[in-house]
Amino acid sequence: MIRISRASCPGALADNQTSSGDHYNKPPVVRELWEMQHGKCCYCEQRLPEEGHSKAVEHYRPQSVFKDFKNNWDNLLLACPQCNGKKSNRFPMIVQDNDGETVTPDPTALGRPAVINPCEMNPEQHIDFHFPKENLVIIMARNNSLEGQQTIEVVGLAQAFYTRHHRDRCLELKKAYSAILHAKNNGDQDAVSAEKKYFEQKMASSSPFAGLARSFARYYELDKKFGVVISTEPA
């Protein structure tokens, strides 16, 4: 999960943001969201098809609770069926009590959202990946972030469906890591340059699972060891 830059409100929605109709689902709106997110799910970062119905307009604040946000452009994202279905109407809030910050499932509670909106905050400050040899890759909250914990749980980013994708991408990255180590040890600068380009492509905002690739690069210190530029730019 990575930061996304919110595009300008499309004309098909601009005059209908306070309407009760289903303007959010118009093809030009869906298309603008798809392009804004580089054709990826806003949460898990897997590819979404350009055409067809294997994607859903995601209401960050559930429209069943926040009816006035139904067609609000700033409330709309595009998600895969898995993330959209798992999150559904769940929208926990982080509130303050005598014991400090706690999480309540009540979406109308006074506090701040516990689920990350990638257009409003940088998910990479709250969600990270760990790469132990025995498990290959584990998604986790960064620095015990409540937003990270809740987003992983509410969206279901640790489900087997996603961990299979994470494992496959991790295996590709570890293969490339072995190759760049071998190239550096042999003084093959052309091969080192080629592998650096590979890592930088995988970390680009347009690449699926860019957040995982960036975590991998930080974990293995690819910037210090090989001069790999670790992407931080929004999508």
C-alpha positions as CSV (number, residue, x, y, z in Angstrom):
1,M,0.0,0.0,0.0
2,I,1.5,3.3,-1.1
3,R,0.5,7.0,-1.2
4,I,-1.8,8.1,-4.0
5,S,-2.1,11.6,-5.4
6,R,-5.8,12.6,-5.7
7,A,-6.7,13.7,-9.2
8,S,-9.0,16.5,-10.0
9,C,-12.7,15.7,-9.7
10,P,-14.0,14.4,-13.1
11,G,-16.6,16.4,-14.9
12,A,-19.1,13.6,-14.7
13,L,-19.2,14.0,-10.9
14,A,-18.3,17.7,-10.4
15,D,-21.9,18.9,-10.3
16,N,-23.3,15.9,-8.5
17,Q,-21.2,15.5,-5.4
18,T,-24.3,16.2,-3.1
19,S,-26.7,14.2,-5.2
20,S,-28.3,10.9,-4.0
21,G,-27.9,9.2,-7.3
22,D,-25.2,6.7,-8.2
23,H,-23.0,9.2,-10.1
24,Y,-19.9,7.7,-8.4
25,N,-20.2,4.6,-10.6
26,K,-20.3,6.3,-13.9
27,P,-17.7,5.1,-16.4
28,P,-15.7,8.4,-16.6
29,V,-15.4,8.4,-12.8
30,V,-14.3,4.8,-12.7
31,R,-11.8,5.5,-15.5
32,E,-10.4,8.6,-13.6
33,L,-9.9,6.5,-10.5
34,W,-8.2,3.7,-12.4
35,E,-5.8,6.1,-14.1
36,M,-5.2,7.9,-10.8
37,Q,-4.2,4.6,-9.1
38,H,-2.1,3.4,-12.1
39,G,-4.6,0.6,-12.6
40,K,-4.0,-0.9,-9.1
41,C,-6.2,-1.6,-6.1
42,C,-5.9,1.3,-3.6
43,Y,-5.2,-1.2,-0.8
44,C,-3.4,-4.3,-1.9
45,E,-1.8,-2.9,-5.1
46,Q,-2.7,-5.8,-7.3
47,R,-3.6,-5.0,-10.9
48,L,-7.1,-4.1,-11.8
49,P,-8.5,-4.7,-15.3
50,E,-9.0,-1.6,-17.5
51,E,-12.4,-3.0,-18.7
52,G,-14.9,-5.2,-17.1
53,H,-16.3,-5.6,-13.6
54,S,-13.4,-7.1,-11.6
55,K,-13.1,-3.8,-9.6
56,A,-15.3,-1.7,-7.4
57,V,-15.6,1.9,-6.5
58,E,-14.6,2.0,-2.9
59,H,-16.3,4.4,-0.5
60,Y,-13.6,5.1,2.1
61,R,-16.3,6.3,4.5
62,P,-19.0,3.7,3.9
63,Q,-22.0,5.2,2.1
64,S,-24.4,3.2,4.2
65,V,-23.3,5.3,7.2
66,F,-22.0,8.5,5.6
67,K,-24.8,9.0,3.1
68,D,-23.7,12.6,2.2
69,F,-20.3,11.1,1.1
70,K,-21.8,8.8,-1.5
71,N,-20.7,10.9,-4.5
72,N,-18.0,12.9,-2.7
73,W,-14.9,12.7,-5.0
74,D,-12.5,12.9,-2.0
75,N,-14.2,9.8,-0.5
76,L,-13.9,7.6,-3.6
77,L,-11.1,5.1,-4.4
78,L,-10.9,2.0,-6.6
79,A,-10.5,-1.4,-5.1
80,C,-10.3,-5.1,-6.1
81,P,-13.3,-7.3,-5.1
82,Q,-11.3,-8.9,-2.3
83,C,-10.4,-5.7,-0.5
84,N,-13.8,-4.0,-1.2
85,G,-15.7,-7.1,0.1
86,K,-13.6,-7.6,3.2
87,K,-13.7,-3.9,4.2
88,S,-17.4,-3.6,3.4
89,N,-19.0,-1.2,5.9
90,R,-16.3,-1.5,8.5
91,F,-14.9,1.9,9.5
92,P,-13.3,1.8,13.0
93,M,-12.2,4.9,14.7
94,I,-9.3,5.7,17.0
95,V,-10.5,7.5,20.2
96,Q,-8.9,8.8,23.3
97,D,-9.9,7.5,26.7
98,N,-8.3,7.3,30.2
99,D,-5.9,4.5,29.0
100,G,-4.8,6.4,25.9
101,E,-5.7,5.7,22.3
102,T,-8.1,2.8,21.7
103,V,-10.1,1.5,18.7
104,T,-13.9,1.4,18.5
105,P,-15.9,-0.2,15.7
106,D,-18.4,2.7,15.9
107,P,-17.8,4.7,12.7
108,T,-19.5,7.8,14.1
109,A,-17.3,8.0,17.2
110,L,-15.4,11.2,17.8
111,G,-11.8,10.5,16.8
112,R,-9.8,9.8,13.7
113,P,-10.2,7.0,11.1
114,A,-8.3,3.9,11.9
115,V,-8.2,2.8,8.3
116,I,-5.7,4.5,6.1
117,N,-6.8,6.7,3.3
118,P,-3.9,6.5,0.9
119,C,-4.8,9.9,-0.6
120,E,-4.6,11.6,2.8
121,M,-1.6,9.9,4.5
122,N,1.4,7.9,3.6
123,P,0.7,4.2,4.2
124,E,4.4,3.4,4.2
125,Q,4.7,5.2,7.5
126,H,2.2,2.7,9.0
127,I,2.5,-0.6,7.1
128,D,5.8,-2.5,6.5
129,F,7.0,-5.9,5.5
130,H,9.4,-8.2,7.3
131,F,11.5,-10.8,5.5
132,P,12.5,-13.6,7.8
133,K,14.1,-16.6,6.0
134,E,11.7,-19.1,7.4
135,N,8.5,-17.2,6.3
136,L,9.9,-15.2,3.4
137,V,7.6,-12.2,4.0
138,I,5.2,-10.9,6.7
139,I,3.1,-7.8,6.4
140,M,3.0,-5.8,9.7
141,A,2.2,-2.5,11.3
142,R,5.2,-0.2,11.3
143,N,6.3,1.0,14.7
144,N,3.1,-0.5,16.2
145,S,0.9,2.0,14.3
146,L,-2.8,1.6,15.2
147,E,-3.7,2.8,11.7
148,G,-1.3,0.1,10.2
149,Q,-2.8,-2.6,12.5
150,Q,-6.4,-1.7,11.7
151,T,-5.9,-1.3,8.0
152,I,-4.2,-4.8,7.7
153,E,-7.0,-6.3,9.8
154,V,-10.0,-4.5,8.3
155,V,-9.0,-4.9,4.7
156,G,-7.6,-8.4,5.3
157,L,-4.1,-7.7,3.9
158,A,-2.7,-10.7,5.8
159,Q,-5.1,-13.2,4.3
160,A,-3.7,-16.1,2.4
161,F,-4.9,-14.7,-0.9
162,Y,-2.6,-11.7,-0.5
163,T,0.3,-13.6,1.2
164,R,0.6,-15.8,-1.9
165,H,1.1,-12.7,-4.1
166,H,3.6,-11.3,-1.5
167,R,5.6,-14.5,-1.4
168,D,5.8,-14.7,-5.2
169,R,7.0,-11.1,-5.5
170,C,9.4,-11.7,-2.6
171,L,11.0,-14.7,-4.3
172,E,11.5,-12.5,-7.5
173,L,13.2,-9.8,-5.4
174,K,15.4,-12.3,-3.5
175,K,16.5,-13.7,-6.9
176,A,17.4,-10.2,-8.1
177,Y,19.2,-9.6,-4.8
178,S,21.3,-12.6,-5.3
179,A,22.1,-11.5,-8.8
180,I,23.2,-8.0,-7.8
181,L,25.4,-9.4,-5.0
182,H,27.0,-11.8,-7.5
183,A,27.5,-9.0,-10.0
184,K,29.1,-6.7,-7.5
185,N,31.4,-9.4,-6.2
186,N,32.6,-10.1,-9.7
187,G,33.0,-6.4,-10.6
188,D,30.4,-6.6,-13.3
189,Q,29.1,-3.0,-13.3
190,D,26.8,-3.6,-16.3
191,A,25.0,-6.3,-14.5
192,V,24.9,-4.2,-11.3
193,S,23.3,-1.4,-13.3
194,A,20.8,-3.7,-14.8
195,E,19.7,-5.1,-11.4
196,K,19.5,-1.6,-10.0
197,K,17.1,-0.7,-12.8
198,Y,15.1,-3.8,-12.0
199,F,14.6,-2.9,-8.4
200,E,13.8,0.7,-9.2
201,Q,11.1,-0.4,-11.7
202,K,9.5,-2.7,-9.0
203,M,9.4,0.2,-6.6
204,A,7.8,2.6,-9.0
205,S,4.3,3.8,-8.2
206,S,2.9,2.1,-11.3
207,S,4.3,-1.3,-10.3
208,P,2.1,-3.9,-8.5
209,F,3.1,-4.4,-4.8
210,A,5.5,-1.3,-4.9
211,G,5.1,-1.0,-1.2
212,L,6.5,-4.5,-0.6
213,A,9.4,-3.8,-3.0
214,R,10.3,-0.6,-1.2
215,S,10.2,-2.4,2.2
216,F,12.5,-5.0,0.7
217,A,14.9,-2.4,-0.5
218,R,15.0,-0.7,2.9
219,Y,15.3,-4.1,4.7
220,Y,18.3,-5.1,2.6
221,E,19.7,-1.6,2.5
222,L,19.9,-1.6,-1.3
223,D,20.6,2.2,-1.3
224,K,23.7,1.9,0.9
225,K,25.0,-1.3,-0.7
226,F,24.3,-0.7,-4.4
227,G,23.1,2.9,-4.8
228,V,19.5,1.9,-5.5
229,V,17.2,4.9,-5.3
230,I,14.3,3.9,-3.0
231,S,11.1,5.5,-4.3
232,T,9.0,7.6,-2.0
233,E,7.0,9.5,-4.5
234,P,3.2,9.3,-4.4
235,A,1.4,7.5,-7.2
